[in-house]
Amino acid sequence: MKYYTLEATVNRKSVKFDKKFNSRKDAIDYMFKYLEKNYIYNFNINESYNVSNKHEVEYVSDFNNRFLINRVTL
């Protein structure tokens, strides 16, 4: 069984989500809803790259805003 975790840096503040996601897309959608709820409407992903393996991907908007999605296998 696998699931995805989500961590973020939003306006230079670290945010860790306790929620587990069924897919990477679900985590990305949740992140955009979180940003919108916190009045950040112009978040654009400028780049994405693998951090330590192919299952840990960081999505970067700018220096202050980014998020990390990691696949966890049980």
C-alpha positions as CSV (number, residue, x, y, z in Angstrom):
1,M,0.0,0.0,0.0
2,K,1.2,3.5,-0.8
3,Y,0.2,7.0,0.1
4,Y,1.5,10.5,-0.3
5,T,2.5,13.1,2.3
6,L,2.6,16.9,1.9
7,E,4.9,19.5,3.4
8,A,5.1,23.2,2.4
9,T,6.8,26.5,3.0
10,V,4.3,29.3,2.6
11,N,5.5,32.8,3.0
12,R,8.6,31.5,4.7
13,K,6.6,29.5,7.2
14,S,6.9,25.7,7.4
15,V,3.6,23.9,7.2
16,K,3.2,20.1,7.7
17,F,-0.1,18.4,6.8
18,D,-1.1,15.3,8.7
19,K,-3.4,14.2,5.9
20,K,-2.5,11.2,3.7
21,F,-3.3,11.4,0.0
22,N,-4.2,8.6,-2.4
23,S,-2.3,10.2,-5.3
24,R,0.2,12.9,-6.1
25,K,-2.5,14.8,-7.9
26,D,-4.8,14.8,-4.8
27,A,-1.9,16.3,-2.8
28,I,-1.3,19.0,-5.4
29,D,-5.0,19.9,-5.6
30,Y,-5.1,20.1,-1.8
31,M,-2.1,22.4,-1.7
32,F,-3.7,24.8,-4.2
33,K,-6.9,24.8,-2.2
34,Y,-4.9,25.5,1.0
35,L,-3.1,28.4,-0.8
36,E,-6.4,29.9,-2.1
37,K,-7.9,29.6,1.4
38,N,-4.9,31.6,2.7
39,Y,-5.4,34.3,0.0
40,I,-2.5,33.3,-2.2
41,Y,-4.0,33.3,-5.7
42,N,-1.0,33.8,-7.9
43,F,0.9,30.7,-7.0
44,N,2.6,29.2,-10.1
45,I,4.9,26.2,-10.1
46,N,8.1,27.5,-11.8
47,E,10.0,24.2,-11.4
48,S,9.9,20.8,-9.9
49,Y,12.7,18.4,-9.1
50,N,13.4,15.1,-7.4
51,V,14.9,15.7,-3.9
52,S,16.4,12.4,-2.9
53,N,14.7,9.8,-5.0
54,K,12.0,9.7,-7.8
55,H,9.2,9.6,-5.3
56,E,10.1,12.8,-3.4
57,V,9.3,15.8,-5.6
58,E,9.6,19.4,-4.6
59,Y,7.5,22.0,-6.5
60,V,8.9,25.5,-6.4
61,S,7.1,28.8,-7.0
62,D,9.7,31.2,-5.6
63,F,12.0,31.5,-2.7
64,N,9.2,31.9,-0.1
65,N,6.7,29.4,-1.4
66,R,7.3,25.7,-2.2
67,F,5.9,22.3,-1.4
68,L,7.2,18.8,-1.2
69,I,5.2,15.6,-1.9
70,N,6.7,12.3,-0.9
71,R,5.4,8.8,-1.7
72,V,5.4,6.4,1.3
73,T,5.1,2.7,0.8
74,L,4.0,0.5,3.7
